[in-house]
Amino acid sequence: MNVTYLNDDDLDFLQHCSEEQLANITRLLTHNEKGKARLSSVLNHNDLFKSMEGHPEQHRRNWQLIAGELQHYGGDSIANKLRGHGKLYRAILLDVSKRLKLKTDKEMSTFEIEQYLLEHFLRNAWQKMDTEHKRTFLQAVDAKVSELEELLPLLMKDRHLESRCISPALQPA
């Protein structure tokens, strides 16, 4: 079974992710919270991906297949079958915003929509946490800051991503 990847500038950053990061993303896309394989997963049945099982760079060499799985995951299974592919990442974000009844403007950048959704999820999670969970969360965030600081320069190698993340007023002329 094939995974059809639509060229998507918003997912190009995946090529800069580590094997471990891509393996984690793949696991989230292909398995449910109980660890059971999702029936709708296309990647689990992809011959190329399966043939590289155990290869030390199985995920890095197949980042476009993983991106295609994300596009399929974000689309409706029947519509994906009819279209022959999933949805662009930006369209997925707009769909999620709509389902959550969040007001997003189609003129917003993908980065701004991501930030808006992240703020929504964090705000809701924070409100549901007790004091101990809040303390644990803040410690985990502190631990991840150094990991993010290592990843950010790699992401910034992607000139397209850099131009979306840096305010136009701060970009070199």
RAKA-V111868 format. One record per helix or strand. SS is the DSSP state (@ for helix, = for strand). FROM is the first residue (numbers start at 1). TO is the last residue. Records with the same first field share a line. If there is no record, write none. Layout:
SS->FROM-TO / FROM-TO
This chain:
@->9-16 / 19-30 / 43-45 / 47-51 / 60-73 / 77-83 / 89-99 / 110-128 / 131-156 / 159-165 / 168-170
=->31-31 / 37-37
